[in-house]
Amino acid sequence: MGATLAVITFHLDISTTDFLRYYQGQASSVSVIADDGRRLRLPAIRFRPFLERTGVHGRFRLEFDANNKFISLTRI
């Protein structure tokens, strides 16, 4: 029997300046509004692989299990 995965999609647009707050220790999480209207708070460290010169931008897909345990975050 396989684990049940939940999927949430959202758009994120964070400038480099705003993301710098994470590196400076001023912020530890990122708050987003999912496509279905839910507000999510995710650890900022999850977005490090997507950081570019202009910040973190794009549509993302978050997968988590039935216990709300993080599975994956993918830019789509």
N, C-alpha and C positions, 0 to 999 in steps of 0.2 A: 504494500500500500504506500503510495507516494505522498510526500508532504504537500499541503495546500499552500500555494504561493499567492500572495496578493500583489497587485501591480498598481502603481500610481504614476501618472505622468504630470509634468509641470514644465513651465518655462522659467528660466533664471537669467537675470541680467545684472551682474555685479561688476562694478568697475575695479580696476587694480587698486585704486586708493581705498575703496571700501573693504576689499579682501585683505589689504595690508593690516587692518585692525586685528585680524586673526593672528598674524605673525607677531604683532606687537603685544599680544596677550589681552587685548581689549574685548575680544569677542571669541566665543568658543563654538557658536552654532550659527546656522543660517536658517532663517524663517522664510518659507515659501507658501504660496497658495496653489494647491493642486488644481488640475483642470476640473475636478468635480466639486471645487469650493472648499475642501478641507485645508486647514492651516497645518503645515508640518514644520517641525524643528529638527534639523539634521546637523550632526557634527560637521563643522567646517572642514575638518580634515578629509572628509569624503570627497570634497570638491578639488583637492590639490591636484589630482591627475588631469583636471580639465582647465587649470589655470594657464592663461596665455598672456601675452604682453598687454592686452586690452582688458583683461579680467576674465571672468567666467560667464560665458554666454551660451544660450542654446536651449533646446528642449531635452528633457531628461526623463528616464524611465527608472523608477525605484521599485525593486522587488524585495519583499520581506515575507517571512513565514507566518504561520498562524499565531505564533507567540510574539509577533512584532519584531523578530530578530532580523537584522539587516542581512540581505542576501547579495544584492548587487545594485550598482548605480551606473547607468549607461547613458551616454549622450546619443540621442536619436535624431 
